[in-house]
Amino acid sequence: MKNNQLVDPGMLLFQNRYQPITSEMGFLNTNINQIVDAYKTWQQDICANSRTSFLVKTVYQPLEKILTNLQLTNPDDKSIFIPTSNSWTAYIENGISGTDAESVILYLSKKIGCSGVKLVAYPNTITSEQKDARGSYGQLCFCYRAPSQEEDIGYTRVICLTNDAGRWDFTNLGTAFSFEATATYNAKNKLERFTFYHLKLYLQELGIKAFEENYYKTLEKGAVIVHKKKPWLFS
């Protein structure tokens, strides 16, 4: 791994071939059908006056094939809920900038009353701070919401390391889990405070093996695709 790359792309899901769709992912700890029903009701309420229709389809294909098909289409309003080998359900979407799991995870975890997790794993590939520099700013994030239906819809725990236009920022909010390596949060070098090793470890402690292909059971259980079809767009 190159210096300051933050995370080796080869360690990510499918070696990061499907970024930015898989650079950010959400997880909800409950039944996929309950999640889809709550999501569809929520979105229908939001789009009640826009003549937007919803197509819900279950696809029994390997996850890599589903992601490949997404890459072959223009960015669209497709949300995909992915079953795993345990009680967690993963979430990705085919947005212009990839997946933006924030509102989905925060709203649905509160609405349903289940645990929610958002992860971000972007390699730091920006070449310089010049206007024409190529690449992306690196980021690692672990965001957790406890299973509660209280008014506060924010995360219970947030740990992030972000390259903010050349400056590294470290965020540490909420009460730490017992499995966290809290001693590293005081490291002088911010890049040592929260690493990909820590992100992967913390997720695994919750039962989420986000970067392992065989963790996802789309072929056996079926992934659910919710296509939001706006009247002014061709499908």
C-alpha positions as MATLAB code, in Angstrom:
seq = 'MKNNQLVDPGMLLFQNRYQPITSEMGFLNTNINQIVDAYKTWQQDICANSRTSFLVKTVYQPLEKILTNLQLTNPDDKSIFIPTSNSWTAYIENGISGTDAESVILYLSKKIGCSGVKLVAYPNTITSEQKDARGSYGQLCFCYRAPSQEEDIGYTRVICLTNDAGRWDFTNLGTAFSFEATATYNAKNKLERFTFYHLKLYLQELGIKAFEENYYKTLEKGAVIVHKKKPWLFS';
ca = [
       0.000    0.000    0.000;
       1.289    3.460   -0.903;
       2.106    5.903    1.873;
      -1.007    7.702    3.144;
      -3.276    5.648    0.863;
      -5.281    4.921    4.032;
      -6.654    1.609    2.783;
      -5.357   -0.856    0.203;
      -8.077   -1.231   -2.489;
      -7.258   -4.943   -2.606;
      -8.625   -5.294    0.947;
     -12.033   -3.870    0.064;
     -15.110   -5.670   -1.276;
     -14.325   -7.023   -4.776;
     -10.991   -5.181   -4.603;
     -12.882   -1.879   -4.862;
     -13.896   -2.483   -8.493;
     -17.398   -1.177   -7.798;
     -16.520    2.073   -6.056;
     -18.128    4.485   -5.371;
     -21.222    2.262   -4.988;
     -19.477    0.120   -2.351;
     -17.239    2.855   -0.891;
     -20.061    3.682    1.490;
     -22.513    1.057    2.736;
     -25.285    0.866    5.285;
     -26.397   -2.029    7.495;
     -29.608   -2.591    9.463;
     -29.953   -5.405   11.976;
     -33.398   -6.749   11.105;
     -35.422   -8.674    8.532;
     -35.036   -7.527    4.934;
     -38.783   -7.544    4.261;
     -39.452   -5.283    7.240;
     -36.774   -2.891    5.997;
     -38.122   -2.791    2.440;
     -41.697   -2.191    3.622;
     -40.618    0.676    5.897;
     -38.389    2.174    3.190;
     -41.089    2.045    0.525;
     -43.705    3.631    2.834;
     -41.246    6.389    3.768;
     -40.359    7.158    0.157;
     -43.980    7.055   -0.998;
     -44.845    9.645    1.647;
     -41.990   11.867    0.470;
     -43.006   11.531   -3.194;
     -46.776   11.660   -2.649;
     -47.292   14.732   -4.877;
     -44.823   13.894   -7.658;
     -46.448   10.942   -9.477;
     -43.347    8.865   -8.690;
     -43.907    5.123   -8.927;
     -41.993    2.309   -7.277;
     -40.920   -0.998   -8.761;
     -39.808   -3.622   -6.220;
     -37.968   -6.657   -7.549;
     -36.161   -9.556   -5.859;
     -33.072  -10.708   -7.744;
     -31.411  -14.085   -7.162;
     -27.962  -13.413   -8.590;
     -24.401  -13.250   -7.246;
     -23.719   -9.843   -5.717;
     -20.938   -9.152   -8.206;
     -23.346   -9.595  -11.126;
     -25.830   -7.214   -9.489;
     -23.097   -4.611   -9.031;
     -21.857   -5.097  -12.590;
     -25.356   -4.471  -13.945;
     -25.547   -1.287  -11.884;
     -22.264   -0.047  -13.339;
     -23.550   -0.633  -16.865;
     -26.521    1.688  -16.339;
     -26.672    5.426  -15.823;
     -26.900    6.615  -12.211;
     -30.505    6.111  -11.191;
     -32.811    5.948   -8.221;
     -32.212    2.307   -7.375;
     -31.871    1.229   -3.744;
     -30.676   -2.310   -3.055;
     -31.175   -4.262    0.147;
     -28.821   -7.219    0.461;
     -29.246  -10.241    2.749;
     -26.237  -11.576    4.633;
     -25.310  -14.772    6.443;
     -26.649  -13.375    9.741;
     -29.317  -10.912   10.908;
     -27.799   -7.838    9.243;
     -29.129   -6.474    5.934;
     -26.819   -4.349    3.780;
     -27.840   -1.256    1.812;
     -26.343    0.335   -1.310;
     -27.706    2.660   -3.976;
     -26.963    3.673   -7.529;
     -26.586    7.406   -6.982;
     -24.542    9.828   -9.060;
     -21.796    9.821   -6.415;
     -22.374    6.233   -5.312;
     -24.115    5.254   -2.093;
     -25.262    7.868    0.416;
     -26.500    5.710    3.303;
     -26.826    8.434    5.933;
     -30.528    9.284    5.832;
     -31.618    5.716    5.076;
     -29.794    4.201    8.032;
     -30.707    6.945   10.503;
     -34.373    7.076    9.548;
     -35.034    3.344    9.230;
     -33.110    2.345   12.365;
     -35.244    4.823   14.322;
     -38.498    3.879   12.590;
     -38.015    0.131   12.977;
     -36.133    0.220   16.279;
     -33.053   -1.714   15.184;
     -29.299   -1.173   15.161;
     -27.918    0.720   12.190;
     -24.380    1.092   10.850;
     -22.822    3.246    8.160;
     -19.293    2.547    6.960;
     -17.089    4.537    4.614;
     -13.828    3.260    3.131;
     -12.292    5.498    0.472;
      -8.611    5.045   -0.449;
      -6.693    8.319   -0.407;
      -5.609    8.698   -4.044;
      -5.548   12.485   -4.498;
      -2.309   13.438   -6.250;
      -1.907   17.002   -5.002;
      -3.790   20.061   -3.820;
      -3.639   21.692   -7.255;
      -6.897   22.606   -8.983;
      -6.444   19.926  -11.655;
      -5.351   17.187   -9.219;
      -6.755   13.734   -9.875;
      -7.959   11.120   -7.400;
     -10.154   11.104   -4.305;
      -9.744   12.261   -0.729;
      -9.463    9.328    1.660;
     -11.935    8.559    4.403;
     -12.619    5.830    6.961;
     -15.819    5.977    9.009;
     -17.621    3.796   11.523;
     -21.027    5.203   12.458;
     -23.418    3.283   14.720;
     -26.961    3.949   15.915;
     -28.343    1.975   18.849;
     -31.754    0.274   18.496;
     -33.997    3.003   19.861;
     -37.062    4.914   18.698;
     -36.353    8.043   20.700;
     -36.673   11.505   19.167;
     -32.931   11.919   18.660;
     -32.112   10.366   15.298;
     -28.350   10.892   15.398;
     -25.657    8.241   15.661;
     -24.775    6.759   19.032;
     -21.118    6.285   18.075;
     -19.001    7.966   15.387;
     -15.336    7.388   14.551;
     -13.992    8.970   11.359;
     -10.675    9.813    9.765;
     -11.050   12.168    6.798;
      -8.752   13.985    4.412;
     -10.384   17.402    4.360;
      -8.733   19.102    1.360;
      -5.240   18.131    2.506;
      -5.777   18.274    6.252;
      -6.491   15.099    8.205;
      -9.414   15.350   10.632;
     -10.207   12.761   13.293;
     -13.710   12.552   14.816;
     -14.487   10.600   17.982;
     -18.045   11.021   19.307;
     -20.160    9.015   21.723;
     -19.375    6.242   24.175;
     -16.770    3.733   23.031;
     -17.559    0.042   22.691;
     -15.600   -2.325   24.934;
     -13.850   -3.808   21.890;
     -12.384   -0.517   20.664;
      -8.645    0.153   20.747;
      -9.175    3.508   22.459;
      -5.486    4.040   23.225;
      -4.803    4.734   19.550;
      -7.167    7.730   19.528;
      -4.490    9.827   21.211;
      -1.711    8.994   18.754;
       0.259   12.044   17.606;
      -0.034   10.892   13.991;
      -3.722   11.136   13.105;
      -3.336    8.404   10.490;
      -2.603    5.964   13.322;
      -5.692    6.841   15.362;
      -8.178    4.982   13.190;
      -7.029    2.566   10.504;
      -8.705    0.143    8.139;
      -7.698   -2.612   10.548;
      -9.741   -0.906   13.271;
     -12.734   -0.329   10.981;
     -12.805   -3.958    9.892;
     -12.343   -5.203   13.468;
     -15.136   -3.039   14.889;
     -17.547   -4.146   12.176;
     -16.685   -7.807   12.762;
     -17.288   -7.375   16.492;
     -20.858   -6.435   15.567;
     -21.108   -9.426   13.224;
     -20.628   -7.464    9.980;
     -18.086   -8.897    7.528;
     -18.580   -6.102    5.053;
     -15.527   -6.721    2.891;
     -15.975  -10.475    2.402;
     -17.831  -11.609   -0.709;
     -19.218  -14.793    0.842;
     -20.889  -12.801    3.636;
     -23.605  -11.693    1.210;
     -26.328  -14.226    0.338;
     -27.990  -12.719   -2.719;
     -28.002  -15.985   -4.652;
     -29.657  -17.966   -1.856;
     -31.974  -15.335   -0.325;
     -32.336  -12.733   -3.066;
     -31.476   -9.029   -3.053;
     -34.393   -6.596   -3.162;
     -34.117   -3.707   -5.630;
     -36.421   -0.727   -5.141;
     -36.518    1.418   -8.279;
     -37.937    4.885   -7.781;
     -39.295    5.844  -11.210;
     -39.812    9.561  -11.644;
     -42.318   10.569  -14.316;
     -39.910   12.891  -16.105;
     -37.223   10.224  -16.520;
     -37.051    7.294  -18.869;
     -36.480    3.915  -17.197;
];
